[in-house]
């Protein structure tokens, strides 16, 4: 049996993430996952993507994304997969 490629594993991890109760994941880890997901699916963040600088939630999201801009798309996918798999394991899902 051939090993699954990174894109397939990433898609599976994204689907598995929906099974994890959101309130069981600390907000800082949710932001890390958000940043990794955005980097993996969209590449580097742009400072102008959020129009309203007063929107604190989007400011935190943008910051989380910018924190991982040094990662390649593949590296971001792998880190996202690793975190989701760990969360699934910790929650016996």
Backbone as a chain_set.jsonl record, in Angstrom:
{"seq": "XXXXXXXXXXXXXXXXXXXXXXXXXXXXXXXXXXXXXXXXXXXXXXXXXXXXXXXXXXXXXXXXXXXXXXXXXXXXXXXXXXXXXXXXXXXXX", "coords": {"N": [[0.824, -1.175, 0.0], [0.636, 2.129, -0.928], [2.12, 5.054, 0.498], [0.221, 7.78, 1.778], [-0.101, 10.913, 0.126], [1.055, 14.24, 0.993], [-0.935, 16.219, 0.64], [-3.302, 14.723, 0.755], [-3.16, 13.726, 3.382], [-3.258, 16.163, 4.717], [-5.827, 17.079, 4.034], [-7.326, 15.076, 5.298], [-6.604, 15.586, 7.957], [-7.727, 18.128, 8.256], [-10.461, 17.48, 8.033], [-10.639, 15.787, 10.268], [-10.183, 17.652, 12.25], [-12.593, 18.874, 12.554], [-13.933, 17.165, 14.181], [-12.972, 17.521, 16.685], [-13.822, 18.894, 19.74], [-14.283, 22.324, 19.864], [-14.108, 23.892, 22.163], [-12.372, 22.448, 23.679], [-9.868, 22.99, 22.913], [-7.254, 25.137, 23.584], [-7.397, 28.736, 23.203], [-4.983, 29.934, 22.229], [-3.77, 27.818, 20.905], [-5.685, 27.296, 18.987], [-5.366, 29.575, 17.428], [-2.782, 29.14, 16.453], [-3.231, 26.879, 14.872], [-5.003, 28.04, 13.043], [-3.302, 29.916, 11.765], [-1.396, 28.167, 10.613], [-3.076, 26.693, 8.912], [-3.993, 28.705, 7.15], [-1.543, 29.507, 6.03], [-0.81, 27.144, 4.805], [-2.79, 26.852, 2.895], [-3.043, 29.263, 1.534], [-0.61, 30.561, 1.312], [1.758, 33.217, 1.974], [0.712, 35.769, 4.287], [-0.953, 38.919, 3.837], [-0.606, 42.246, 4.834], [-2.709, 43.962, 4.342], [-5.059, 42.594, 4.284], [-7.154, 42.709, 6.078], [-9.621, 44.993, 6.54], [-10.607, 46.548, 8.663], [-8.933, 47.803, 11.216], [-9.731, 47.901, 13.829], [-10.941, 45.6, 14.489], [-10.472, 43.231, 16.615], [-10.39, 40.418, 16.751], [-9.841, 39.571, 14.107], [-7.39, 40.806, 13.882], [-5.821, 39.315, 15.65], [-5.945, 36.868, 14.306], [-4.664, 37.502, 11.87], [-2.134, 38.097, 12.887], [-1.408, 35.563, 13.886], [-1.193, 34.157, 11.517], [0.865, 35.588, 10.252], [2.929, 34.91, 11.912], [3.78, 32.458, 11.04], [4.731, 32.797, 8.503], [7.224, 32.293, 7.539], [7.32, 29.641, 6.986], [7.246, 27.032, 4.543], [4.629, 26.075, 2.264], [4.29, 23.283, 2.331], [5.615, 22.658, 4.747], [3.968, 23.994, 6.576], [1.6, 22.553, 6.202], [2.429, 20.039, 7.16], [3.009, 20.589, 9.865], [0.465, 21.36, 10.741], [-0.951, 18.954, 10.367], [0.443, 17.336, 12.215], [-0.205, 18.583, 14.679], [-3.025, 18.352, 14.75], [-3.278, 15.559, 14.699], [-2.089, 14.966, 17.171], [-3.861, 16.249, 18.925], [-6.156, 14.734, 18.421], [-5.322, 12.253, 19.347], [-4.862, 12.826, 22.078], [-7.457, 13.21, 22.875], [-8.641, 10.851, 22.505], [-9.912, 10.304, 20.038]], "CA": [[0.0, 0.0, 0.0], [1.446, 3.337, -1.051], [1.873, 6.054, 1.524], [-0.61, 8.887, 1.332], [0.67, 12.132, -0.094], [0.869, 15.284, 1.995], [-2.23, 16.875, 0.444], [-4.341, 13.818, 1.263], [-3.048, 13.744, 4.844], [-3.718, 17.477, 5.168], [-7.293, 17.07, 3.912], [-7.835, 14.215, 6.365], [-6.422, 16.301, 9.223], [-8.744, 19.18, 8.304], [-11.731, 16.814, 8.343], [-10.56, 15.327, 11.655], [-10.248, 18.818, 13.13], [-14.013, 19.171, 12.783], [-14.395, 16.231, 15.209], [-12.416, 17.936, 17.972], [-14.623, 19.98, 20.327], [-13.527, 23.571, 19.834], [-13.861, 24.388, 23.52], [-11.325, 21.648, 24.315], [-8.578, 23.454, 22.393], [-6.998, 26.487, 24.091], [-7.429, 29.765, 22.16], [-3.687, 30.148, 21.59], [-3.534, 26.715, 19.979], [-6.602, 27.527, 17.869], [-4.733, 30.569, 16.561], [-1.662, 28.478, 15.766], [-3.828, 26.059, 13.815], [-5.516, 28.949, 12.023], [-2.164, 30.424, 11.0], [-0.839, 27.082, 9.802], [-4.035, 26.375, 7.859], [-3.965, 29.772, 6.153], [-0.254, 29.437, 5.332], [-0.825, 25.929, 3.987], [-3.766, 26.935, 1.808], [-3.001, 30.544, 0.822], [0.719, 31.159, 1.258], [2.031, 34.306, 2.911], [-0.325, 36.746, 4.607], [-0.757, 40.301, 3.411], [-1.038, 43.156, 5.898], [-3.907, 44.715, 3.968], [-6.192, 41.702, 4.091], [-8.254, 43.071, 6.964], [-9.916, 46.406, 6.331], [-10.914, 47.247, 9.9], [-7.91, 47.505, 12.232], [-10.36, 47.853, 15.141], [-11.478, 44.25, 14.67], [-9.423, 42.554, 17.389], [-10.327, 38.994, 16.411], [-9.114, 39.436, 12.854], [-6.007, 41.206, 14.133], [-5.149, 38.141, 16.224], [-5.825, 35.873, 13.235], [-3.606, 37.938, 10.963], [-0.869, 37.922, 13.592], [-1.1, 34.127, 13.922], [-0.771, 33.791, 10.16], [2.173, 36.191, 9.984], [3.937, 34.212, 12.721], [4.243, 31.25, 10.337], [4.995, 33.13, 7.103], [8.533, 31.756, 7.168], [7.16, 28.23, 6.626], [6.756, 26.698, 3.208], [3.284, 25.508, 2.292], [4.401, 21.889, 2.773], [5.949, 22.633, 6.172], [2.766, 24.384, 7.304], [0.687, 21.41, 6.152], [2.92, 18.984, 8.042], [2.82, 20.999, 11.26], [-0.977, 21.295, 10.992], [-1.26, 17.519, 10.493], [1.015, 16.844, 13.473], [-0.97, 19.106, 15.815], [-4.353, 17.733, 14.751], [-3.123, 14.157, 15.114], [-1.822, 14.958, 18.61], [-5.122, 16.581, 19.602], [-7.041, 13.564, 18.291], [-4.785, 11.215, 20.243], [-5.104, 13.249, 23.459], [-8.891, 13.166, 23.16], [-9.081, 9.488, 22.154], [-10.854, 10.372, 18.908]], "C": [[0.875, 1.247, 0.0], [1.105, 4.316, 0.075], [1.034, 7.18, 0.939], [0.252, 10.131, 1.136], [0.257, 13.202, 0.912], [-0.494, 15.962, 1.86], [-3.376, 16.017, 0.978], [-4.335, 13.805, 2.787], [-3.549, 15.062, 5.417], [-5.247, 17.549, 5.119], [-7.931, 16.218, 5.01], [-7.726, 14.912, 7.722], [-7.454, 17.412, 9.354], [-10.106, 18.589, 8.653], [-11.761, 16.33, 9.784], [-10.674, 16.487, 12.644], [-11.696, 19.168, 13.463], [-14.598, 18.275, 13.879], [-13.945, 16.626, 16.617], [-13.287, 19.064, 18.53], [-13.787, 21.252, 20.452], [-13.188, 24.071, 21.229], [-12.812, 23.56, 24.269], [-9.923, 22.063, 23.856], [-8.359, 24.886, 22.876], [-6.951, 27.507, 22.941], [-6.084, 29.992, 21.464], [-3.369, 29.035, 20.594], [-4.475, 26.807, 18.773], [-5.998, 28.531, 16.898], [-3.553, 29.987, 15.802], [-2.195, 27.645, 14.605], [-4.374, 26.92, 12.688], [-4.373, 29.449, 11.131], [-1.558, 29.37, 10.093], [-1.765, 26.733, 8.645], [-3.986, 27.432, 6.75], [-2.659, 29.754, 5.364], [-0.241, 28.254, 4.372], [-1.734, 26.068, 2.77], [-3.648, 28.207, 0.973], [-1.611, 31.133, 0.668], [0.813, 32.331, 2.224], [0.882, 35.29, 3.051], [0.061, 38.117, 4.072], [-1.334, 41.216, 4.477], [-2.353, 43.849, 5.589], [-5.15, 43.848, 3.888], [-7.39, 42.03, 4.979], [-8.447, 44.576, 6.906], [-10.074, 47.174, 7.637], [-9.885, 46.904, 10.976], [-8.481, 47.441, 13.648], [-10.888, 46.459, 15.467], [-10.4, 43.378, 15.316], [-9.29, 41.078, 17.029], [-9.536, 38.79, 15.127], [-7.661, 39.867, 12.986], [-5.214, 40.041, 14.721], [-4.946, 37.057, 15.162], [-4.702, 36.231, 12.274], [-2.237, 37.752, 11.613], [-0.454, 36.452, 13.628], [-0.586, 33.656, 12.563], [0.624, 34.34, 9.86], [3.29, 35.508, 10.777], [4.515, 32.99, 12.012], [4.581, 31.523, 8.877], [6.352, 32.615, 6.62], [8.452, 30.287, 6.713], [6.741, 28.071, 5.168], [5.349, 26.131, 3.353], [3.332, 24.071, 2.805], [4.731, 21.787, 4.261], [4.74, 23.009, 7.032], [1.763, 23.24, 7.325], [1.126, 20.339, 7.141], [2.731, 19.343, 9.51], [1.347, 20.952, 11.644], [-1.39, 19.845, 11.224], [-0.786, 16.999, 11.844], [0.2, 17.309, 14.683], [-2.347, 18.459, 15.886], [-4.268, 16.281, 15.202], [-2.878, 14.049, 16.611], [-3.1, 15.269, 19.394], [-6.094, 15.407, 19.55], [-6.612, 12.473, 19.261], [-5.086, 11.558, 21.702], [-6.567, 13.112, 23.856], [-9.499, 11.806, 22.829], [-10.141, 9.482, 21.062], [-10.318, 9.576, 17.722]], "O": [[1.758, 1.39, 0.846], [-0.034, 4.394, 0.535], [1.129, 7.491, -0.248], [1.205, 10.369, 1.879], [-0.763, 13.076, 1.591], [-1.141, 16.248, 2.868], [-4.312, 16.537, 1.586], [-5.393, 13.865, 3.412], [-4.185, 15.086, 6.471], [-5.88, 18.026, 6.061], [-8.954, 16.595, 5.581], [-8.644, 14.837, 8.538], [-8.001, 17.625, 10.437], [-10.826, 19.143, 9.483], [-12.786, 16.444, 10.456], [-11.199, 16.321, 13.744], [-11.98, 19.699, 14.537], [-15.645, 18.593, 14.444], [-14.471, 16.127, 17.611], [-13.473, 20.083, 17.865], [-12.721, 21.251, 21.067], [-12.106, 24.613, 21.454], [-12.408, 23.927, 25.373], [-8.92, 21.549, 24.351], [-9.186, 25.758, 22.609], [-6.515, 27.179, 21.837], [-6.042, 30.217, 20.255], [-2.762, 29.288, 19.553], [-4.097, 26.435, 17.662], [-6.103, 28.364, 15.683], [-3.347, 30.309, 14.631], [-1.669, 27.703, 13.494], [-4.229, 26.578, 11.514], [-4.465, 29.408, 9.904], [-1.242, 29.646, 8.935], [-1.306, 26.502, 7.526], [-3.942, 27.099, 5.566], [-2.671, 29.965, 4.152], [0.277, 28.353, 3.26], [-1.473, 25.467, 1.729], [-4.1, 28.237, -0.172], [-1.446, 32.123, -0.046], [0.041, 32.424, 3.178], [0.18, 35.604, 2.09], [1.237, 38.427, 3.883], [-2.438, 40.979, 4.969], [-3.045, 44.283, 6.51], [-6.201, 44.325, 3.462], [-8.52, 41.662, 4.657], [-7.525, 45.339, 7.195], [-9.705, 48.347, 7.704], [-9.956, 45.835, 11.582], [-7.804, 46.982, 14.568], [-11.244, 46.182, 16.612], [-9.523, 42.853, 14.63], [-8.18, 40.547, 17.007], [-8.656, 37.931, 15.067], [-6.794, 39.353, 12.28], [-4.069, 39.808, 14.334], [-3.902, 36.407, 15.123], [-3.89, 35.383, 11.905], [-1.293, 37.302, 10.964], [0.717, 36.131, 13.425], [0.345, 32.854, 12.483], [1.461, 33.645, 9.285], [4.451, 35.524, 10.367], [5.611, 32.536, 12.343], [4.706, 30.586, 8.089], [6.588, 32.517, 5.416], [9.399, 29.759, 6.129], [5.979, 28.878, 4.635], [4.936, 25.753, 4.449], [2.502, 23.681, 3.627], [4.191, 20.929, 4.96], [4.514, 22.416, 8.087], [1.14, 22.982, 8.355], [0.303, 19.791, 7.875], [2.336, 18.496, 10.312], [1.013, 20.547, 12.758], [-2.105, 19.55, 12.181], [-1.524, 16.301, 12.539], [-0.056, 16.53, 15.601], [-2.789, 18.059, 16.963], [-5.091, 15.824, 15.995], [-3.401, 13.142, 17.258], [-3.384, 14.628, 20.406], [-6.78, 15.123, 20.532], [-7.446, 11.848, 19.916], [-5.51, 10.697, 22.472], [-6.883, 12.92, 25.03], [-10.717, 11.633, 22.867], [-11.133, 8.757, 21.142], [-10.967, 9.513, 16.677]]}, "num_chains": 1, "name": "protein.A"}
